């Protein structure tokens, strides 16, 4: 007889011999699957013929590191300049993640944090607060612009006299 039965009413047997309900067994196997998927795919994604030769694999890793470093440095340069700095930085991290476990873990952590922030932003209380702060900021900017225009008026650049 098969030890892993799908028959209703039969529970999974725990290591201490006690019966575990099907729901608990499903939760346990679900958590194990989640943990396995967290560690699945970690490590080098280099082709097998490259992994098989140590010198070739090391040179592959150096190449991936240099290309990823160039992309990350370009992203850092774009932070104060016009351009998608953070997108390029995460692109460099993704390049590194094709070969290095630490970069894969950083990308997973970042993805988890971005997802959490997106969920928090959808919270009605947070949305209401953000809208209120935006309106207050716009009112302050409009008041300052009104005071400036009242005091100095509108002078077009082509009408400015040489001094």
MODELLER restraints for C-alpha pairs under 7 A, 6 or more apart:
rsr = mdl.restraints
at = mdl.atoms
rsr.add(forms.Gaussian(group=physical.xy_distance, feature=features.Distance(at['CA:11:A'], at['CA:19:A']), mean=5.89, stdev=0.5))
rsr.add(forms.Gaussian(group=physical.xy_distance, feature=features.Distance(at['CA:11:A'], at['CA:20:A']), mean=5.46, stdev=0.5))
rsr.add(forms.Gaussian(group=physical.xy_distance, feature=features.Distance(at['CA:11:A'], at['CA:21:A']), mean=5.10, stdev=0.5))
rsr.add(forms.Gaussian(group=physical.xy_distance, feature=features.Distance(at['CA:11:A'], at['CA:22:A']), mean=5.20, stdev=0.5))
rsr.add(forms.Gaussian(group=physical.xy_distance, feature=features.Distance(at['CA:12:A'], at['CA:19:A']), mean=6.14, stdev=0.5))
rsr.add(forms.Gaussian(group=physical.xy_distance, feature=features.Distance(at['CA:12:A'], at['CA:20:A']), mean=5.39, stdev=0.5))
rsr.add(forms.Gaussian(group=physical.xy_distance, feature=features.Distance(at['CA:12:A'], at['CA:21:A']), mean=6.78, stdev=0.5))
rsr.add(forms.Gaussian(group=physical.xy_distance, feature=features.Distance(at['CA:12:A'], at['CA:22:A']), mean=6.57, stdev=0.5))
rsr.add(forms.Gaussian(group=physical.xy_distance, feature=features.Distance(at['CA:12:A'], at['CA:25:A']), mean=6.25, stdev=0.5))
rsr.add(forms.Gaussian(group=physical.xy_distance, feature=features.Distance(at['CA:13:A'], at['CA:19:A']), mean=5.00, stdev=0.5))
rsr.add(forms.Gaussian(group=physical.xy_distance, feature=features.Distance(at['CA:13:A'], at['CA:20:A']), mean=5.99, stdev=0.5))
rsr.add(forms.Gaussian(group=physical.xy_distance, feature=features.Distance(at['CA:14:A'], at['CA:20:A']), mean=6.41, stdev=0.5))
rsr.add(forms.Gaussian(group=physical.xy_distance, feature=features.Distance(at['CA:42:A'], at['CA:101:A']), mean=5.73, stdev=0.5))
rsr.add(forms.Gaussian(group=physical.xy_distance, feature=features.Distance(at['CA:42:A'], at['CA:104:A']), mean=6.88, stdev=0.5))
rsr.add(forms.Gaussian(group=physical.xy_distance, feature=features.Distance(at['CA:43:A'], at['CA:99:A']), mean=6.16, stdev=0.5))
rsr.add(forms.Gaussian(group=physical.xy_distance, feature=features.Distance(at['CA:43:A'], at['CA:100:A']), mean=6.00, stdev=0.5))
rsr.add(forms.Gaussian(group=physical.xy_distance, feature=features.Distance(at['CA:43:A'], at['CA:101:A']), mean=5.15, stdev=0.5))
rsr.add(forms.Gaussian(group=physical.xy_distance, feature=features.Distance(at['CA:44:A'], at['CA:98:A']), mean=6.17, stdev=0.5))
rsr.add(forms.Gaussian(group=physical.xy_distance, feature=features.Distance(at['CA:44:A'], at['CA:99:A']), mean=4.24, stdev=0.5))
rsr.add(forms.Gaussian(group=physical.xy_distance, feature=features.Distance(at['CA:44:A'], at['CA:100:A']), mean=6.29, stdev=0.5))
rsr.add(forms.Gaussian(group=physical.xy_distance, feature=features.Distance(at['CA:45:A'], at['CA:98:A']), mean=5.53, stdev=0.5))
rsr.add(forms.Gaussian(group=physical.xy_distance, feature=features.Distance(at['CA:45:A'], at['CA:99:A']), mean=5.83, stdev=0.5))
rsr.add(forms.Gaussian(group=physical.xy_distance, feature=features.Distance(at['CA:46:A'], at['CA:99:A']), mean=6.99, stdev=0.5))
rsr.add(forms.Gaussian(group=physical.xy_distance, feature=features.Distance(at['CA:50:A'], at['CA:56:A']), mean=5.72, stdev=0.5))
rsr.add(forms.Gaussian(group=physical.xy_distance, feature=features.Distance(at['CA:50:A'], at['CA:57:A']), mean=5.24, stdev=0.5))
rsr.add(forms.Gaussian(group=physical.xy_distance, feature=features.Distance(at['CA:51:A'], at['CA:57:A']), mean=5.22, stdev=0.5))
rsr.add(forms.Gaussian(group=physical.xy_distance, feature=features.Distance(at['CA:61:A'], at['CA:99:A']), mean=6.61, stdev=0.5))
rsr.add(forms.Gaussian(group=physical.xy_distance, feature=features.Distance(at['CA:64:A'], at['CA:95:A']), mean=6.91, stdev=0.5))
rsr.add(forms.Gaussian(group=physical.xy_distance, feature=features.Distance(at['CA:64:A'], at['CA:96:A']), mean=6.36, stdev=0.5))
rsr.add(forms.Gaussian(group=physical.xy_distance, feature=features.Distance(at['CA:65:A'], at['CA:96:A']), mean=6.15, stdev=0.5))
rsr.add(forms.Gaussian(group=physical.xy_distance, feature=features.Distance(at['CA:68:A'], at['CA:92:A']), mean=4.53, stdev=0.5))
rsr.add(forms.Gaussian(group=physical.xy_distance, feature=features.Distance(at['CA:68:A'], at['CA:93:A']), mean=6.60, stdev=0.5))
rsr.add(forms.Gaussian(group=physical.xy_distance, feature=features.Distance(at['CA:68:A'], at['CA:95:A']), mean=5.37, stdev=0.5))
rsr.add(forms.Gaussian(group=physical.xy_distance, feature=features.Distance(at['CA:68:A'], at['CA:96:A']), mean=5.52, stdev=0.5))
rsr.add(forms.Gaussian(group=physical.xy_distance, feature=features.Distance(at['CA:69:A'], at['CA:92:A']), mean=6.68, stdev=0.5))
rsr.add(forms.Gaussian(group=physical.xy_distance, feature=features.Distance(at['CA:71:A'], at['CA:88:A']), mean=6.51, stdev=0.5))
rsr.add(forms.Gaussian(group=physical.xy_distance, feature=features.Distance(at['CA:71:A'], at['CA:89:A']), mean=6.61, stdev=0.5))
rsr.add(forms.Gaussian(group=physical.xy_distance, feature=features.Distance(at['CA:71:A'], at['CA:92:A']), mean=4.91, stdev=0.5))
rsr.add(forms.Gaussian(group=physical.xy_distance, feature=features.Distance(at['CA:72:A'], at['CA:88:A']), mean=6.54, stdev=0.5))
rsr.add(forms.Gaussian(group=physical.xy_distance, feature=features.Distance(at['CA:72:A'], at['CA:89:A']), mean=4.51, stdev=0.5))
rsr.add(forms.Gaussian(group=physical.xy_distance, feature=features.Distance(at['CA:72:A'], at['CA:92:A']), mean=4.91, stdev=0.5))
rsr.add(forms.Gaussian(group=physical.xy_distance, feature=features.Distance(at['CA:75:A'], at['CA:85:A']), mean=4.27, stdev=0.5))
rsr.add(forms.Gaussian(group=physical.xy_distance, feature=features.Distance(at['CA:75:A'], at['CA:86:A']), mean=6.26, stdev=0.5))
rsr.add(forms.Gaussian(group=physical.xy_distance, feature=features.Distance(at['CA:75:A'], at['CA:88:A']), mean=4.78, stdev=0.5))
rsr.add(forms.Gaussian(group=physical.xy_distance, feature=features.Distance(at['CA:75:A'], at['CA:89:A']), mean=4.75, stdev=0.5))
rsr.add(forms.Gaussian(group=physical.xy_distance, feature=features.Distance(at['CA:76:A'], at['CA:85:A']), mean=6.09, stdev=0.5))
rsr.add(forms.Gaussian(group=physical.xy_distance, feature=features.Distance(at['CA:76:A'], at['CA:89:A']), mean=6.80, stdev=0.5))
rsr.add(forms.Gaussian(group=physical.xy_distance, feature=features.Distance(at['CA:78:A'], at['CA:84:A']), mean=6.59, stdev=0.5))
rsr.add(forms.Gaussian(group=physical.xy_distance, feature=features.Distance(at['CA:78:A'], at['CA:85:A']), mean=4.56, stdev=0.5))
rsr.add(forms.Gaussian(group=physical.xy_distance, feature=features.Distance(at['CA:79:A'], at['CA:85:A']), mean=4.66, stdev=0.5))
rsr.add(forms.Gaussian(group=physical.xy_distance, feature=features.Distance(at['CA:93:A'], at['CA:103:A']), mean=6.16, stdev=0.5))
rsr.add(forms.Gaussian(group=physical.xy_distance, feature=features.Distance(at['CA:96:A'], at['CA:103:A']), mean=5.88, stdev=0.5))
rsr.add(forms.Gaussian(group=physical.xy_distance, feature=features.Distance(at['CA:97:A'], at['CA:103:A']), mean=4.65, stdev=0.5))
rsr.add(forms.Gaussian(group=physical.xy_distance, feature=features.Distance(at['CA:97:A'], at['CA:104:A']), mean=4.61, stdev=0.5))
rsr.add(forms.Gaussian(group=physical.xy_distance, feature=features.Distance(at['CA:121:A'], at['CA:127:A']), mean=6.29, stdev=0.5))
